[in-house]
Amino acid sequence: MPAGFAKMTKGRGSWGWSTVPQKHLNNRVLRFTQGKVIGGGSSVNAQIYTRGAAADYDEWEAECGSKRLGLC
């Protein structure tokens, strides 16, 4: 994750959007970043990804009959 990512979450490079107070989070308001650039939030994603669940890959393999996902 780039060292300056936290600075991108507010300021002139972000729209500064936030949620309404969340009842189940002790009425906290959560900020989320949508970049003011071509590509929006995809352009300011901090090079982070979420790894898929192993069970999902196993299910796809069973449906396709192959370990190569491109064969479905």
Helices and strands as residue ranges (DSSP letters): H 5-8, G 23-25, G 40-44, H 54-64, G 69-71
